[in-house]
Amino acid sequence: MDLIKLTEAQKKSRRGRNVALGLVLAGLVVIFYAITIIKVGTGH
């Protein structure tokens, strides 16, 4: 099986996308958590 060799630029680009995706997912988790806390706190 031949493995694909990535250039340094491709590795850096992939890492950048992974970091950005991770930050977006973490942000969504924080938003949903905050909304849940607000709803529970107001008694709804």
PDB file of all heavy atoms in Angstrom:
ATOM      1  N   MET A   1       0.854  -1.190   0.000  1.00  0.00           N
ATOM      2  CA  MET A   1       0.000   0.000   0.000  1.00  0.00           C
ATOM      3  C   MET A   1       0.894   1.245   0.000  1.00  0.00           C
ATOM      4  O   MET A   1       1.759   1.388   0.863  1.00  0.00           O
ATOM      5  CB  MET A   1      -0.881  -0.018   1.248  1.00  0.00           C
ATOM      6  CG  MET A   1      -1.810   1.167   1.318  1.00  0.00           C
ATOM      7  SD  MET A   1      -3.091   0.973   2.562  1.00  0.00           S
ATOM      8  CE  MET A   1      -2.319   1.695   3.965  1.00  0.00           C
ATOM      9  N   ASP A   2       0.670   2.128  -0.944  1.00  0.00           N
ATOM     10  CA  ASP A   2       1.444   3.365  -1.022  1.00  0.00           C
ATOM     11  C   ASP A   2       0.790   4.434  -0.153  1.00  0.00           C
ATOM     12  O   ASP A   2      -0.415   4.669  -0.241  1.00  0.00           O
ATOM     13  CB  ASP A   2       1.510   3.871  -2.467  1.00  0.00           C
ATOM     14  CG  ASP A   2       2.371   2.983  -3.342  1.00  0.00           C
ATOM     15  OD1 ASP A   2       3.288   2.351  -2.782  1.00  0.00           O
ATOM     16  OD2 ASP A   2       2.124   2.917  -4.561  1.00  0.00           O
ATOM     17  N   LEU A   3       1.588   5.056   0.688  1.00  0.00           N
ATOM     18  CA  LEU A   3       1.085   6.144   1.507  1.00  0.00           C
ATOM     19  C   LEU A   3       1.349   7.460   0.789  1.00  0.00           C
ATOM     20  O   LEU A   3       2.392   7.643   0.170  1.00  0.00           O
ATOM     21  CB  LEU A   3       1.780   6.149   2.871  1.00  0.00           C
ATOM     22  CG  LEU A   3       1.513   4.931   3.744  1.00  0.00           C
ATOM     23  CD1 LEU A   3       2.323   5.031   5.034  1.00  0.00           C
ATOM     24  CD2 LEU A   3       0.037   4.813   4.074  1.00  0.00           C
ATOM     25  N   ILE A   4       0.398   8.365   0.914  1.00  0.00           N
ATOM     26  CA  ILE A   4       0.538   9.668   0.276  1.00  0.00           C
ATOM     27  C   ILE A   4       1.430  10.536   1.158  1.00  0.00           C
ATOM     28  O   ILE A   4       1.212  10.654   2.356  1.00  0.00           O
ATOM     29  CB  ILE A   4      -0.839  10.334   0.090  1.00  0.00           C
ATOM     30  CG1 ILE A   4      -1.699   9.489  -0.851  1.00  0.00           C
ATOM     31  CG2 ILE A   4      -0.686  11.753  -0.444  1.00  0.00           C
ATOM     32  CD1 ILE A   4      -3.123   9.966  -0.951  1.00  0.00           C
ATOM     33  N   LYS A   5       2.450  11.125   0.556  1.00  0.00           N
ATOM     34  CA  LYS A   5       3.351  12.016   1.286  1.00  0.00           C
ATOM     35  C   LYS A   5       2.858  13.449   1.121  1.00  0.00           C
ATOM     36  O   LYS A   5       2.667  13.925  -0.004  1.00  0.00           O
ATOM     37  CB  LYS A   5       4.782  11.901   0.745  1.00  0.00           C
ATOM     38  CG  LYS A   5       5.380  10.525   0.884  1.00  0.00           C
ATOM     39  CD  LYS A   5       5.659  10.200   2.339  1.00  0.00           C
ATOM     40  CE  LYS A   5       6.361   8.844   2.442  1.00  0.00           C
ATOM     41  NZ  LYS A   5       6.485   8.419   3.825  1.00  0.00           N
ATOM     42  N   LEU A   6       2.638  14.125   2.227  1.00  0.00           N
ATOM     43  CA  LEU A   6       2.187  15.512   2.186  1.00  0.00           C
ATOM     44  C   LEU A   6       3.383  16.446   2.273  1.00  0.00           C
ATOM     45  O   LEU A   6       4.338  16.178   2.998  1.00  0.00           O
ATOM     46  CB  LEU A   6       1.241  15.804   3.355  1.00  0.00           C
ATOM     47  CG  LEU A   6      -0.066  15.018   3.387  1.00  0.00           C
ATOM     48  CD1 LEU A   6      -0.849  15.354   4.642  1.00  0.00           C
ATOM     49  CD2 LEU A   6      -0.909  15.297   2.173  1.00  0.00           C
ATOM     50  N   THR A   7       3.314  17.529   1.531  1.00  0.00           N
ATOM     51  CA  THR A   7       4.362  18.542   1.634  1.00  0.00           C
ATOM     52  C   THR A   7       4.158  19.311   2.940  1.00  0.00           C
ATOM     53  O   THR A   7       3.099  19.232   3.576  1.00  0.00           O
ATOM     54  CB  THR A   7       4.290  19.524   0.455  1.00  0.00           C
ATOM     55  OG1 THR A   7       3.065  20.255   0.541  1.00  0.00           O
ATOM     56  CG2 THR A   7       4.372  18.809  -0.884  1.00  0.00           C
ATOM     57  N   GLU A   8       5.162  20.065   3.321  1.00  0.00           N
ATOM     58  CA  GLU A   8       5.058  20.851   4.557  1.00  0.00           C
ATOM     59  C   GLU A   8       3.912  21.865   4.470  1.00  0.00           C
ATOM     60  O   GLU A   8       3.212  22.107   5.440  1.00  0.00           O
ATOM     61  CB  GLU A   8       6.378  21.562   4.854  1.00  0.00           C
ATOM     62  CG  GLU A   8       7.469  20.628   5.323  1.00  0.00           C
ATOM     63  CD  GLU A   8       7.077  19.838   6.566  1.00  0.00           C
ATOM     64  OE1 GLU A   8       6.530  20.429   7.512  1.00  0.00           O
ATOM     65  OE2 GLU A   8       7.312  18.614   6.570  1.00  0.00           O
ATOM     66  N   ALA A   9       3.731  22.461   3.286  1.00  0.00           N
ATOM     67  CA  ALA A   9       2.642  23.430   3.111  1.00  0.00           C
ATOM     68  C   ALA A   9       1.286  22.750   3.292  1.00  0.00           C
ATOM     69  O   ALA A   9       0.371  23.328   3.902  1.00  0.00           O
ATOM     70  CB  ALA A   9       2.723  24.076   1.734  1.00  0.00           C
ATOM     71  N   GLN A  10       1.151  21.534   2.783  1.00  0.00           N
ATOM     72  CA  GLN A  10      -0.122  20.814   2.936  1.00  0.00           C
ATOM     73  C   GLN A  10      -0.364  20.438   4.395  1.00  0.00           C
ATOM     74  O   GLN A  10      -1.485  20.528   4.884  1.00  0.00           O
ATOM     75  CB  GLN A  10      -0.115  19.561   2.061  1.00  0.00           C
ATOM     76  CG  GLN A  10      -0.239  19.853   0.587  1.00  0.00           C
ATOM     77  CD  GLN A  10      -0.011  18.621  -0.268  1.00  0.00           C
ATOM     78  OE1 GLN A  10       0.838  17.784   0.044  1.00  0.00           O
ATOM     79  NE2 GLN A  10      -0.763  18.507  -1.349  1.00  0.00           N
ATOM     80  N   LYS A  11       0.700  20.036   5.087  1.00  0.00           N
ATOM     81  CA  LYS A  11       0.559  19.704   6.505  1.00  0.00           C
ATOM     82  C   LYS A  11       0.138  20.927   7.314  1.00  0.00           C
ATOM     83  O   LYS A  11      -0.729  20.848   8.181  1.00  0.00           O
ATOM     84  CB  LYS A  11       1.878  19.154   7.054  1.00  0.00           C
ATOM     85  CG  LYS A  11       2.212  17.758   6.578  1.00  0.00           C
ATOM     86  CD  LYS A  11       3.538  17.293   7.164  1.00  0.00           C
ATOM     87  CE  LYS A  11       3.956  15.949   6.599  1.00  0.00           C
ATOM     88  NZ  LYS A  11       5.275  15.532   7.094  1.00  0.00           N
ATOM     89  N   LYS A  12       0.749  22.064   7.008  1.00  0.00           N
ATOM     90  CA  LYS A  12       0.432  23.297   7.722  1.00  0.00           C
ATOM     91  C   LYS A  12      -1.013  23.727   7.430  1.00  0.00           C
ATOM     92  O   LYS A  12      -1.740  24.146   8.332  1.00  0.00           O
ATOM     93  CB  LYS A  12       1.410  24.402   7.316  1.00  0.00           C
ATOM     94  CG  LYS A  12       1.247  25.682   8.100  1.00  0.00           C
ATOM     95  CD  LYS A  12       2.276  26.720   7.700  1.00  0.00           C
ATOM     96  CE  LYS A  12       3.604  26.396   8.340  1.00  0.00           C
ATOM     97  NZ  LYS A  12       4.559  27.521   8.192  1.00  0.00           N
ATOM     98  N   SER A  13      -1.421  23.584   6.164  1.00  0.00           N
ATOM     99  CA  SER A  13      -2.781  23.944   5.776  1.00  0.00           C
ATOM    100  C   SER A  13      -3.802  23.045   6.474  1.00  0.00           C
ATOM    101  O   SER A  13      -4.816  23.519   6.998  1.00  0.00           O
ATOM    102  CB  SER A  13      -2.930  23.831   4.261  1.00  0.00           C
ATOM    103  OG  SER A  13      -4.257  24.094   3.869  1.00  0.00           O
ATOM    104  N   ARG A  14      -3.517  21.739   6.504  1.00  0.00           N
ATOM    105  CA  ARG A  14      -4.426  20.790   7.150  1.00  0.00           C
ATOM    106  C   ARG A  14      -4.520  21.080   8.644  1.00  0.00           C
ATOM    107  O   ARG A  14      -5.591  21.068   9.227  1.00  0.00           O
ATOM    108  CB  ARG A  14      -3.936  19.361   6.909  1.00  0.00           C
ATOM    109  CG  ARG A  14      -4.825  18.326   7.561  1.00  0.00           C
ATOM    110  CD  ARG A  14      -4.373  16.928   7.221  1.00  0.00           C
ATOM    111  NE  ARG A  14      -4.716  16.609   5.842  1.00  0.00           N
ATOM    112  CZ  ARG A  14      -4.505  15.428   5.279  1.00  0.00           C
ATOM    113  NH1 ARG A  14      -3.933  14.463   5.956  1.00  0.00           N
ATOM    114  NH2 ARG A  14      -4.867  15.211   4.035  1.00  0.00           N
ATOM    115  N   ARG A  15      -3.381  21.370   9.270  1.00  0.00           N
ATOM    116  CA  ARG A  15      -3.382  21.672  10.705  1.00  0.00           C
ATOM    117  C   ARG A  15      -4.193  22.939  10.977  1.00  0.00           C
ATOM    118  O   ARG A  15      -4.944  23.000  11.941  1.00  0.00           O
ATOM    119  CB  ARG A  15      -1.951  21.824  11.200  1.00  0.00           C
ATOM    120  CG  ARG A  15      -1.869  22.223  12.661  1.00  0.00           C
ATOM    121  CD  ARG A  15      -0.551  21.835  13.306  1.00  0.00           C
ATOM    122  NE  ARG A  15      -0.424  22.346  14.648  1.00  0.00           N
ATOM    123  CZ  ARG A  15      -1.056  21.840  15.698  1.00  0.00           C
ATOM    124  NH1 ARG A  15      -1.845  20.811  15.567  1.00  0.00           N
ATOM    125  NH2 ARG A  15      -0.899  22.370  16.891  1.00  0.00           N
ATOM    126  N   GLY A  16      -4.043  23.925  10.111  1.00  0.00           N
ATOM    127  CA  GLY A  16      -4.806  25.163  10.282  1.00  0.00           C
ATOM    128  C   GLY A  16      -6.299  24.917  10.206  1.00  0.00           C
ATOM    129  O   GLY A  16      -7.078  25.459  11.002  1.00  0.00           O
ATOM    130  N   ARG A  17      -6.712  24.091   9.247  1.00  0.00           N
ATOM    131  CA  ARG A  17      -8.143  23.763   9.134  1.00  0.00           C
ATOM    132  C   ARG A  17      -8.619  22.993  10.358  1.00  0.00           C
ATOM    133  O   ARG A  17      -9.726  23.225  10.847  1.00  0.00           O
ATOM    134  CB  ARG A  17      -8.398  22.937   7.873  1.00  0.00           C
ATOM    135  CG  ARG A  17      -8.475  23.762   6.607  1.00  0.00           C
ATOM    136  CD  ARG A  17      -9.087  22.982   5.455  1.00  0.00           C
ATOM    137  NE  ARG A  17      -8.399  21.715   5.205  1.00  0.00           N
ATOM    138  CZ  ARG A  17      -7.359  21.563   4.399  1.00  0.00           C
ATOM    139  NH1 ARG A  17      -6.866  22.614   3.769  1.00  0.00           N
ATOM    140  NH2 ARG A  17      -6.815  20.384   4.217  1.00  0.00           N
ATOM    141  N   ASN A  18      -7.811  22.061  10.838  1.00  0.00           N
ATOM    142  CA  ASN A  18      -8.198  21.276  12.008  1.00  0.00           C
ATOM    143  C   ASN A  18      -8.356  22.162  13.238  1.00  0.00           C
ATOM    144  O   ASN A  18      -9.296  22.000  14.017  1.00  0.00           O
ATOM    145  CB  ASN A  18      -7.163  20.182  12.285  1.00  0.00           C
ATOM    146  CG  ASN A  18      -7.240  19.058  11.279  1.00  0.00           C
ATOM    147  OD1 ASN A  18      -8.232  18.907  10.570  1.00  0.00           O
ATOM    148  ND2 ASN A  18      -6.186  18.264  11.210  1.00  0.00           N
ATOM    149  N   VAL A  19      -7.435  23.104  13.411  1.00  0.00           N
ATOM    150  CA  VAL A  19      -7.519  24.019  14.552  1.00  0.00           C
ATOM    151  C   VAL A  19      -8.768  24.878  14.435  1.00  0.00           C
ATOM    152  O   VAL A  19      -9.508  25.065  15.409  1.00  0.00           O
ATOM    153  CB  VAL A  19      -6.248  24.899  14.646  1.00  0.00           C
ATOM    154  CG1 VAL A  19      -6.434  26.030  15.643  1.00  0.00           C
ATOM    155  CG2 VAL A  19      -5.052  24.032  15.025  1.00  0.00           C
ATOM    156  N   ALA A  20      -9.044  25.400  13.246  1.00  0.00           N
ATOM    157  CA  ALA A  20     -10.224  26.239  13.039  1.00  0.00           C
ATOM    158  C   ALA A  20     -11.505  25.452  13.316  1.00  0.00           C
ATOM    159  O   ALA A  20     -12.421  25.947  13.980  1.00  0.00           O
ATOM    160  CB  ALA A  20     -10.242  26.798  11.619  1.00  0.00           C
ATOM    161  N   LEU A  21     -11.571  24.220  12.827  1.00  0.00           N
ATOM    162  CA  LEU A  21     -12.744  23.389  13.058  1.00  0.00           C
ATOM    163  C   LEU A  21     -12.914  23.102  14.547  1.00  0.00           C
ATOM    164  O   LEU A  21     -14.026  23.156  15.074  1.00  0.00           O
ATOM    165  CB  LEU A  21     -12.623  22.085  12.271  1.00  0.00           C
ATOM    166  CG  LEU A  21     -13.809  21.134  12.336  1.00  0.00           C
ATOM    167  CD1 LEU A  21     -15.072  21.801  11.832  1.00  0.00           C
ATOM    168  CD2 LEU A  21     -13.506  19.888  11.521  1.00  0.00           C
ATOM    169  N   GLY A  22     -11.830  22.823  15.223  1.00  0.00           N
ATOM    170  CA  GLY A  22     -11.883  22.579  16.664  1.00  0.00           C
ATOM    171  C   GLY A  22     -12.400  23.791  17.421  1.00  0.00           C
ATOM    172  O   GLY A  22     -13.210  23.665  18.341  1.00  0.00           O
ATOM    173  N   LEU A  23     -11.946  24.972  17.032  1.00  0.00           N
ATOM    174  CA  LEU A  23     -12.403  26.195  17.699  1.00  0.00           C
ATOM    175  C   LEU A  23     -13.890  26.439  17.453  1.00  0.00           C
ATOM    176  O   LEU A  23     -14.617  26.844  18.366  1.00  0.00           O
ATOM    177  CB  LEU A  23     -11.586  27.399  17.222  1.00  0.00           C
ATOM    178  CG  LEU A  23     -10.131  27.435  17.693  1.00  0.00           C
ATOM    179  CD1 LEU A  23      -9.391  28.595  17.030  1.00  0.00           C
ATOM    180  CD2 LEU A  23     -10.056  27.549  19.209  1.00  0.00           C
ATOM    181  N   VAL A  24     -14.347  26.177  16.243  1.00  0.00           N
ATOM    182  CA  VAL A  24     -15.774  26.342  15.932  1.00  0.00           C
ATOM    183  C   VAL A  24     -16.613  25.377  16.767  1.00  0.00           C
ATOM    184  O   VAL A  24     -17.626  25.767  17.356  1.00  0.00           O
ATOM    185  CB  VAL A  24     -16.036  26.129  14.421  1.00  0.00           C
ATOM    186  CG1 VAL A  24     -17.533  26.010  14.146  1.00  0.00           C
ATOM    187  CG2 VAL A  24     -15.438  27.274  13.621  1.00  0.00           C
ATOM    188  N   LEU A  25     -16.191  24.124  16.836  1.00  0.00           N
ATOM    189  CA  LEU A  25     -16.935  23.137  17.628  1.00  0.00           C
ATOM    190  C   LEU A  25     -16.941  23.516  19.103  1.00  0.00           C
ATOM    191  O   LEU A  25     -17.976  23.417  19.767  1.00  0.00           O
ATOM    192  CB  LEU A  25     -16.331  21.740  17.432  1.00  0.00           C
ATOM    193  CG  LEU A  25     -16.562  21.122  16.058  1.00  0.00           C
ATOM    194  CD1 LEU A  25     -15.798  19.812  15.943  1.00  0.00           C
ATOM    195  CD2 LEU A  25     -18.039  20.895  15.810  1.00  0.00           C
ATOM    196  N   ALA A  26     -15.804  23.946  19.620  1.00  0.00           N
ATOM    197  CA  ALA A  26     -15.730  24.360  21.024  1.00  0.00           C
ATOM    198  C   ALA A  26     -16.647  25.563  21.265  1.00  0.00           C
ATOM    199  O   ALA A  26     -17.328  25.637  22.297  1.00  0.00           O
ATOM    200  CB  ALA A  26     -14.297  24.697  21.400  1.00  0.00           C
ATOM    201  N   GLY A  27     -16.688  26.484  20.326  1.00  0.00           N
ATOM    202  CA  GLY A  27     -17.568  27.645  20.458  1.00  0.00           C
ATOM    203  C   GLY A  27     -19.035  27.247  20.502  1.00  0.00           C
ATOM    204  O   GLY A  27     -19.812  27.785  21.294  1.00  0.00           O
ATOM    205  N   LEU A  28     -19.419  26.286  19.661  1.00  0.00           N
ATOM    206  CA  LEU A  28     -20.809  25.814  19.670  1.00  0.00           C
ATOM    207  C   LEU A  28     -21.151  25.156  20.999  1.00  0.00           C
ATOM    208  O   LEU A  28     -22.246  25.366  21.532  1.00  0.00           O
ATOM    209  CB  LEU A  28     -21.034  24.832  18.518  1.00  0.00           C
ATOM    210  CG  LEU A  28     -21.101  25.450  17.129  1.00  0.00           C
ATOM    211  CD1 LEU A  28     -21.162  24.354  16.069  1.00  0.00           C
ATOM    212  CD2 LEU A  28     -22.308  26.367  17.000  1.00  0.00           C
ATOM    213  N   VAL A  29     -20.218  24.378  21.529  1.00  0.00           N
ATOM    214  CA  VAL A  29     -20.455  23.742  22.827  1.00  0.00           C
ATOM    215  C   VAL A  29     -20.679  24.802  23.901  1.00  0.00           C
ATOM    216  O   VAL A  29     -21.609  24.696  24.707  1.00  0.00           O
ATOM    217  CB  VAL A  29     -19.266  22.818  23.201  1.00  0.00           C
ATOM    218  CG1 VAL A  29     -19.348  22.383  24.657  1.00  0.00           C
ATOM    219  CG2 VAL A  29     -19.237  21.606  22.278  1.00  0.00           C
ATOM    220  N   VAL A  30     -19.851  25.833  23.905  1.00  0.00           N
ATOM    221  CA  VAL A  30     -19.995  26.908  24.896  1.00  0.00           C
ATOM    222  C   VAL A  30     -21.338  27.613  24.733  1.00  0.00           C
ATOM    223  O   VAL A  30     -22.027  27.902  25.720  1.00  0.00           O
ATOM    224  CB  VAL A  30     -18.830  27.913  24.776  1.00  0.00           C
ATOM    225  CG1 VAL A  30     -19.092  29.160  25.596  1.00  0.00           C
ATOM    226  CG2 VAL A  30     -17.527  27.244  25.197  1.00  0.00           C
ATOM    227  N   ILE A  31     -21.745  27.874  23.502  1.00  0.00           N
ATOM    228  CA  ILE A  31     -23.025  28.551  23.252  1.00  0.00           C
ATOM    229  C   ILE A  31     -24.187  27.700  23.758  1.00  0.00           C
ATOM    230  O   ILE A  31     -25.078  28.193  24.457  1.00  0.00           O
ATOM    231  CB  ILE A  31     -23.190  28.874  21.757  1.00  0.00           C
ATOM    232  CG1 ILE A  31     -22.224  29.996  21.364  1.00  0.00           C
ATOM    233  CG2 ILE A  31     -24.633  29.274  21.436  1.00  0.00           C
ATOM    234  CD1 ILE A  31     -22.132  30.228  19.872  1.00  0.00           C
ATOM    235  N   PHE A  32     -24.193  26.390  23.409  1.00  0.00           N
ATOM    236  CA  PHE A  32     -25.279  25.525  23.867  1.00  0.00           C
ATOM    237  C   PHE A  32     -25.294  25.407  25.387  1.00  0.00           C
ATOM    238  O   PHE A  32     -26.347  25.391  26.008  1.00  0.00           O
ATOM    239  CB  PHE A  32     -25.180  24.134  23.223  1.00  0.00           C
ATOM    240  CG  PHE A  32     -25.586  24.122  21.774  1.00  0.00           C
ATOM    241  CD1 PHE A  32     -24.748  23.588  20.812  1.00  0.00           C
ATOM    242  CD2 PHE A  32     -26.811  24.641  21.373  1.00  0.00           C
ATOM    243  CE1 PHE A  32     -25.115  23.569  19.478  1.00  0.00           C
ATOM    244  CE2 PHE A  32     -27.195  24.636  20.041  1.00  0.00           C
ATOM    245  CZ  PHE A  32     -26.345  24.098  19.095  1.00  0.00           C
ATOM    246  N   TYR A  33     -24.110  25.334  25.990  1.00  0.00           N
ATOM    247  CA  TYR A  33     -24.015  25.261  27.453  1.00  0.00           C
ATOM    248  C   TYR A  33     -24.592  26.525  28.078  1.00  0.00           C
ATOM    249  O   TYR A  33     -25.382  26.454  29.026  1.00  0.00           O
ATOM    250  CB  TYR A  33     -22.556  25.071  27.858  1.00  0.00           C
ATOM    251  CG  TYR A  33     -22.340  25.014  29.336  1.00  0.00           C
ATOM    252  CD1 TYR A  33     -22.657  23.866  30.056  1.00  0.00           C
ATOM    253  CD2 TYR A  33     -21.809  26.097  30.021  1.00  0.00           C
ATOM    254  CE1 TYR A  33     -22.461  23.809  31.426  1.00  0.00           C
ATOM    255  CE2 TYR A  33     -21.615  26.044  31.385  1.00  0.00           C
ATOM    256  CZ  TYR A  33     -21.931  24.896  32.088  1.00  0.00           C
ATOM    257  OH  TYR A  33     -21.735  24.850  33.439  1.00  0.00           O
ATOM    258  N   ALA A  34     -24.216  27.685  27.547  1.00  0.00           N
ATOM    259  CA  ALA A  34     -24.708  28.952  28.086  1.00  0.00           C
ATOM    260  C   ALA A  34     -26.220  29.062  27.934  1.00  0.00           C
ATOM    261  O   ALA A  34     -26.918  29.486  28.868  1.00  0.00           O
ATOM    262  CB  ALA A  34     -24.014  30.121  27.376  1.00  0.00           C
ATOM    263  N   ILE A  35     -26.748  28.669  26.800  1.00  0.00           N
ATOM    264  CA  ILE A  35     -28.204  28.717  26.582  1.00  0.00           C
ATOM    265  C   ILE A  35     -28.918  27.800  27.579  1.00  0.00           C
ATOM    266  O   ILE A  35     -29.930  28.181  28.167  1.00  0.00           O
ATOM    267  CB  ILE A  35     -28.555  28.325  25.128  1.00  0.00           C
ATOM    268  CG1 ILE A  35     -28.095  29.434  24.180  1.00  0.00           C
ATOM    269  CG2 ILE A  35     -30.055  28.072  24.984  1.00  0.00           C
ATOM    270  CD1 ILE A  35     -28.214  29.055  22.712  1.00  0.00           C
ATOM    271  N   THR A  36     -28.352  26.608  27.801  1.00  0.00           N
ATOM    272  CA  THR A  36     -28.959  25.677  28.747  1.00  0.00           C
ATOM    273  C   THR A  36     -28.958  26.277  30.152  1.00  0.00           C
ATOM    274  O   THR A  36     -29.974  26.208  30.862  1.00  0.00           O
ATOM    275  CB  THR A  36     -28.190  24.341  28.735  1.00  0.00           C
ATOM    276  OG1 THR A  36     -28.225  23.816  27.420  1.00  0.00           O
ATOM    277  CG2 THR A  36     -28.800  23.359  29.702  1.00  0.00           C
ATOM    278  N   ILE A  37     -27.854  26.834  30.578  1.00  0.00           N
ATOM    279  CA  ILE A  37     -27.754  27.429  31.922  1.00  0.00           C
ATOM    280  C   ILE A  37     -28.757  28.576  32.062  1.00  0.00           C
ATOM    281  O   ILE A  37     -29.432  28.707  33.075  1.00  0.00           O
ATOM    282  CB  ILE A  37     -26.318  27.912  32.195  1.00  0.00           C
ATOM    283  CG1 ILE A  37     -25.361  26.741  32.243  1.00  0.00           C
ATOM    284  CG2 ILE A  37     -26.262  28.709  33.489  1.00  0.00           C
ATOM    285  CD1 ILE A  37     -25.668  25.695  33.285  1.00  0.00           C
ATOM    286  N   ILE A  38     -28.873  29.397  31.040  1.00  0.00           N
ATOM    287  CA  ILE A  38     -29.802  30.534  31.087  1.00  0.00           C
ATOM    288  C   ILE A  38     -31.233  30.020  31.193  1.00  0.00           C
ATOM    289  O   ILE A  38     -32.030  30.521  32.005  1.00  0.00           O
ATOM    290  CB  ILE A  38     -29.625  31.435  29.853  1.00  0.00           C
ATOM    291  CG1 ILE A  38     -28.283  32.155  29.930  1.00  0.00           C
ATOM    292  CG2 ILE A  38     -30.774  32.429  29.727  1.00  0.00           C
ATOM    293  CD1 ILE A  38     -27.875  32.861  28.651  1.00  0.00           C
ATOM    294  N   LYS A  39     -31.603  29.011  30.379  1.00  0.00           N
ATOM    295  CA  LYS A  39     -32.968  28.484  30.425  1.00  0.00           C
ATOM    296  C   LYS A  39     -33.277  27.840  31.776  1.00  0.00           C
ATOM    297  O   LYS A  39     -34.345  28.041  32.328  1.00  0.00           O
ATOM    298  CB  LYS A  39     -33.188  27.479  29.296  1.00  0.00           C
ATOM    299  CG  LYS A  39     -33.363  28.113  27.949  1.00  0.00           C
ATOM    300  CD  LYS A  39     -33.692  27.063  26.909  1.00  0.00           C
ATOM    301  CE  LYS A  39     -33.960  27.691  25.564  1.00  0.00           C
ATOM    302  NZ  LYS A  39     -35.346  28.107  25.410  1.00  0.00           N
ATOM    303  N   VAL A  40     -32.347  27.085  32.316  1.00  0.00           N
ATOM    304  CA  VAL A  40     -32.560  26.430  33.616  1.00  0.00           C
ATOM    305  C   VAL A  40     -32.634  27.492  34.714  1.00  0.00           C
ATOM    306  O   VAL A  40     -33.451  27.402  35.621  1.00  0.00           O
ATOM    307  CB  VAL A  40     -31.432  25.408  33.904  1.00  0.00           C
ATOM    308  CG1 VAL A  40     -31.479  24.939  35.335  1.00  0.00           C
ATOM    309  CG2 VAL A  40     -31.546  24.225  32.938  1.00  0.00           C
ATOM    310  N   GLY A  41     -31.795  28.497  34.595  1.00  0.00           N
ATOM    311  CA  GLY A  41     -31.739  29.557  35.619  1.00  0.00           C
ATOM    312  C   GLY A  41     -33.012  30.381  35.663  1.00  0.00           C
ATOM    313  O   GLY A  41     -33.399  30.876  36.725  1.00  0.00           O
ATOM    314  N   THR A  42     -33.692  30.547  34.529  1.00  0.00           N
ATOM    315  CA  THR A  42     -34.911  31.354  34.507  1.00  0.00           C
ATOM    316  C   THR A  42     -36.161  30.534  34.808  1.00  0.00           C
ATOM    317  O   THR A  42     -37.252  31.059  34.870  1.00  0.00           O
ATOM    318  CB  THR A  42     -35.083  32.039  33.130  1.00  0.00           C
ATOM    319  OG1 THR A  42     -35.141  31.052  32.113  1.00  0.00           O
ATOM    320  CG2 THR A  42     -33.946  33.001  32.850  1.00  0.00           C
ATOM    321  N   GLY A  43     -35.998  29.208  34.960  1.00  0.00           N
ATOM    322  CA  GLY A  43     -37.128  28.370  35.327  1.00  0.00           C
ATOM    323  C   GLY A  43     -37.981  27.908  34.167  1.00  0.00           C
ATOM    324  O   GLY A  43     -39.087  27.436  34.358  1.00  0.00           O
ATOM    325  N   HIS A  44     -37.489  28.046  32.949  1.00  0.00           N
ATOM    326  CA  HIS A  44     -38.274  27.599  31.796  1.00  0.00           C
ATOM    327  C   HIS A  44     -37.883  26.212  31.417  1.00  0.00           C
ATOM    328  O   HIS A  44     -37.015  25.783  30.942  1.00  0.00           O
ATOM    329  CB  HIS A  44     -38.122  28.562  30.612  1.00  0.00           C
ATOM    330  CG  HIS A  44     -38.783  29.879  30.874  1.00  0.00           C
ATOM    331  ND1 HIS A  44     -38.087  31.059  30.854  1.00  0.00           N
ATOM    332  CD2 HIS A  44     -40.035  30.204  31.191  1.00  0.00           C
ATOM    333  CE1 HIS A  44     -38.902  32.048  31.129  1.00  0.00           C
ATOM    334  NE2 HIS A  44     -40.112  31.540  31.335  1.00  0.00           N
TER     335      HIS A  44
END
